[in-house]
Amino acid sequence: MKKLILSMALIGASSVAEAQAPARPAAAASAGDAAFGARMLGEASGEQIFTRVCAACHMQDAKGAEGAGRYPPLAGNQKLAIGAYPAMVVVKGLNGMPPIGTMLTDQQVADVVNYVRSHFGNKFKGAVKAEDVKAMR
Amino acid sequence: MISDLSPQTRRDLLTMIGRAGGGLAMYQAMTALGHAAETQFSGPPALSGARAGASVLVLGAGLAGMLAAYELTKAGYKVQVLEYQDRPGGRNYSVRGGDKIVEVGGATQNVAYQPGNYLNPGPWRIPHHHRTLLHYCKAFGVELEPFIQLNHNAMVHRKDAFGGKPQRYKELAVDFTGHVSELLGKSLNAGALDSTVSKEDKEKLIAALREWGALDGDLKFTSNLNVSSRRGYDRAPGGGVNGAPTPSKINGLSDVLSSHVWTQMSFYFNYVMQTTMFQPKGGMDMIGKGFYKQIAKLVRLNTKVTSIKQDDKGVAATWTDTVTGKTGVATADYMVCTLPATILAQLDIQVSDAKKAAIKAIPYSGQVKIGLEMKSRFWEEKYSIYGGHSFTDQAIGLISYPNYDFFKDKPAVLLGAFANGAGGYMLAGMTPEKRIEAALAQGSVFHPEEYRREFMNGASVAWSRMPWILGCCGMWTEESRATHYQNLVSMDGRIVLAGEHASYYGCWMEGALLSSLDAITRLHQRALAA
């Protein structure tokens, strides 16, 4: 997983902080690479992580979207009932979704999962903790 | 006639080897002769002799699909291509005035660029060693022009360096090289490396550092005319009585380090990022159009594939026309499927479990590009920047200056963002209007007086929001390659996959083409053996 994020997250953002990550691997440069980089999201709340990362695909209202394929909604999605499932998806990725968790701390994964599970009409019980996320890495 | 017996040139020899031993033998011979190690392309495939009436269904009219259709038709197959979009080309795409960009979620942009201006939202630069792509560009009459990759006079910006003031690349790169050289020289002279460097090599190294780092007689990196002949002057050389230049002042080591300029310096070392690079005149989609001209009559546009089946007799794809709602089933003996894994992973497709797992093991990146149309080419007139990139650690990643219409007095489209990773997600999640505002705010660090003043209009392409692909490029890791890559590219019954995701040149057009050539070569062998 580490290698993936190193080869993908080579651009910074205004909220992006330097990570304590090693230098770029020797892997072939992708055409999508750029030469500036930060590898972690930096300080951000669960809500901010949703807005700045998740919404790129799941949309700002968390209702998902459809084209030739679809982005599943996070609003009213029963797959979020058990917190470990969305946490695992964030950490490991799923199908076309990258393992976003590689640029988040354990606490940030927990924060964004808990945020989504308690907003957009979702009222799922129980909170994911940083140590739960750590065990998934 | 003597050439039939003894080849006169290396080319003749290679042709003979190619005829006798096929592509692989020719490739090995080319490598032995010092050619071609730079590419696995050994010329267009010499496929011929398809069985009478044999047919192939190609899904997707991007470069991989169109190349398959073109070469398989030449080999004698009856080919049909189904394409989801209302245009061919896939990610080989250019956006111009009058175009409409519609995202999932419904956000719509009407592009207002002046005639002749464009944004290449996907591929935009072609390495000189991407021989497959260059071959077909030449074959189809696609005119190429230089893409300015490395511009020493472009800028580097980091929020935490130089008080947030961008610096010229050449100044930082020269200063970095100079300081590192001085430090290494000191270590060598102090004997710190005597146990690892022989006396002879030490002397050579010191000579090298003096030259490479522009050090003075005392092996010091200082502000002087020699260093200025690399990083630029305070007062440039002139003519006549006041012709003498004055040197510029070098930056201190700590400031240079804070700029992280080594990131750019090493970026340009990448094999795929090295000069010379090219772009098609008039927009990247000239390549897709070049392919399309060859095979247009085989392509059904606006056709969404809804399932893929196969049995021992053939393949079938059910489809829906996205405009008329009409449905149908396309059948053939074999299939080349170039649909991106994002879409394929959600489709009912009859392949082995191992291939299904491979399709689901490829996450896609989410790049964002933004093209800003400016009233004038102020970066040329005022900053002497002609093409190339200025880098930043903000979400936009970089701005890049157009490589055509230099010196013209008319509006030009500047690439205002090429965001990836965290920056890409952030910009993709915004409305198109907010993306433009973010691009203007962030890009202004490079050209603070002109950026907003000269701005006319802008357009953005957030790849994760493009309905037909839902992402930009397939991303592999060493682990996923080891587990899934061969399963992805293997011929599965009558179906073979192709595209950049099925290559080791991920995210490059060359990868899509090489993947397609390999897929159709195996398909053809299989069809002849059946």
Chai-1 contact restraints between the chains, C-beta under 6 A:
chainA,res_idxA,chainB,res_idxB,connection_type,confidence,min_distance_angstrom,max_distance_angstrom,comment,restraint_id
A,K3,B,T477,contact,1.0,0.0,6.0,A-B,restraint_1
A,K3,B,E478,contact,1.0,0.0,6.0,A-B,restraint_2
A,L4,B,T477,contact,1.0,0.0,6.0,A-B,restraint_3
A,M8,B,S365,contact,1.0,0.0,6.0,A-B,restraint_4
A,M8,B,G421,contact,1.0,0.0,6.0,A-B,restraint_5
A,M8,B,M475,contact,1.0,0.0,6.0,A-B,restraint_6
A,A9,B,G421,contact,1.0,0.0,6.0,A-B,restraint_7
A,L10,B,N420,contact,1.0,0.0,6.0,A-B,restraint_8
A,I11,B,G397,contact,1.0,0.0,6.0,A-B,restraint_9
A,I11,B,A419,contact,1.0,0.0,6.0,A-B,restraint_10
A,I11,B,N420,contact,1.0,0.0,6.0,A-B,restraint_11
A,I11,B,G421,contact,1.0,0.0,6.0,A-B,restraint_12
A,I11,B,G423,contact,1.0,0.0,6.0,A-B,restraint_13
A,G12,B,D393,contact,1.0,0.0,6.0,A-B,restraint_14
A,A13,B,A395,contact,1.0,0.0,6.0,A-B,restraint_15
A,A13,B,A422,contact,1.0,0.0,6.0,A-B,restraint_16
A,A13,B,G423,contact,1.0,0.0,6.0,A-B,restraint_17
A,A13,B,M426,contact,1.0,0.0,6.0,A-B,restraint_18
A,S14,B,Q394,contact,1.0,0.0,6.0,A-B,restraint_19
A,S14,B,A395,contact,1.0,0.0,6.0,A-B,restraint_20
A,V16,B,A422,contact,1.0,0.0,6.0,A-B,restraint_21
A,A29,B,N270,contact,1.0,0.0,6.0,A-B,restraint_22
A,A29,B,V272,contact,1.0,0.0,6.0,A-B,restraint_23
A,A29,B,M273,contact,1.0,0.0,6.0,A-B,restraint_24
A,S30,B,G506,contact,1.0,0.0,6.0,A-B,restraint_25
A,S30,B,C507,contact,1.0,0.0,6.0,A-B,restraint_26
A,A31,B,C507,contact,1.0,0.0,6.0,A-B,restraint_27
A,A31,B,W508,contact,1.0,0.0,6.0,A-B,restraint_28
A,G32,B,S365,contact,1.0,0.0,6.0,A-B,restraint_29
A,G32,B,Q367,contact,1.0,0.0,6.0,A-B,restraint_30
A,G32,B,N420,contact,1.0,0.0,6.0,A-B,restraint_31
A,G32,B,C472,contact,1.0,0.0,6.0,A-B,restraint_32
A,G32,B,C473,contact,1.0,0.0,6.0,A-B,restraint_33
A,G32,B,C507,contact,1.0,0.0,6.0,A-B,restraint_34
A,A34,B,G397,contact,1.0,0.0,6.0,A-B,restraint_35
A,A34,B,L398,contact,1.0,0.0,6.0,A-B,restraint_36
A,A34,B,F418,contact,1.0,0.0,6.0,A-B,restraint_37
A,A34,B,N420,contact,1.0,0.0,6.0,A-B,restraint_38
A,A35,B,T263,contact,1.0,0.0,6.0,A-B,restraint_39
A,A35,B,Q264,contact,1.0,0.0,6.0,A-B,restraint_40
A,A35,B,F267,contact,1.0,0.0,6.0,A-B,restraint_41
A,A35,B,F391,contact,1.0,0.0,6.0,A-B,restraint_42
A,F36,B,F391,contact,1.0,0.0,6.0,A-B,restraint_43
A,F36,B,D393,contact,1.0,0.0,6.0,A-B,restraint_44
A,F36,B,G397,contact,1.0,0.0,6.0,A-B,restraint_45
A,L41,B,A422,contact,1.0,0.0,6.0,A-B,restraint_46
A,R52,B,M426,contact,1.0,0.0,6.0,A-B,restraint_47
A,V53,B,Y425,contact,1.0,0.0,6.0,A-B,restraint_48
A,A55,B,G429,contact,1.0,0.0,6.0,A-B,restraint_49
A,A56,B,G366,contact,1.0,0.0,6.0,A-B,restraint_50
A,A56,B,Y425,contact,1.0,0.0,6.0,A-B,restraint_51
A,A56,B,A428,contact,1.0,0.0,6.0,A-B,restraint_52
A,A56,B,G429,contact,1.0,0.0,6.0,A-B,restraint_53
A,A56,B,S464,contact,1.0,0.0,6.0,A-B,restraint_54
A,C57,B,S464,contact,1.0,0.0,6.0,A-B,restraint_55
A,M59,B,G105,contact,1.0,0.0,6.0,A-B,restraint_56
A,A65,B,V104,contact,1.0,0.0,6.0,A-B,restraint_57
A,A65,B,G105,contact,1.0,0.0,6.0,A-B,restraint_58
A,G67,B,V104,contact,1.0,0.0,6.0,A-B,restraint_59
A,G67,B,P467,contact,1.0,0.0,6.0,A-B,restraint_60
A,A68,B,Y84,contact,1.0,0.0,6.0,A-B,restraint_61
A,A68,B,I343,contact,1.0,0.0,6.0,A-B,restraint_62
A,A68,B,W468,contact,1.0,0.0,6.0,A-B,restraint_63
A,G69,B,T342,contact,1.0,0.0,6.0,A-B,restraint_64
A,G69,B,I343,contact,1.0,0.0,6.0,A-B,restraint_65
A,G69,B,Q346,contact,1.0,0.0,6.0,A-B,restraint_66
A,G69,B,L470,contact,1.0,0.0,6.0,A-B,restraint_67
A,G93,B,P363,contact,1.0,0.0,6.0,A-B,restraint_68
A,N95,B,A345,contact,1.0,0.0,6.0,A-B,restraint_69
A,N95,B,K360,contact,1.0,0.0,6.0,A-B,restraint_70
A,G96,B,T342,contact,1.0,0.0,6.0,A-B,restraint_71
A,G96,B,P363,contact,1.0,0.0,6.0,A-B,restraint_72
A,G96,B,Y364,contact,1.0,0.0,6.0,A-B,restraint_73
A,G96,B,G471,contact,1.0,0.0,6.0,A-B,restraint_74
A,M97,B,P363,contact,1.0,0.0,6.0,A-B,restraint_75
A,P98,B,P363,contact,1.0,0.0,6.0,A-B,restraint_76
A,M103,B,A422,contact,1.0,0.0,6.0,A-B,restraint_77
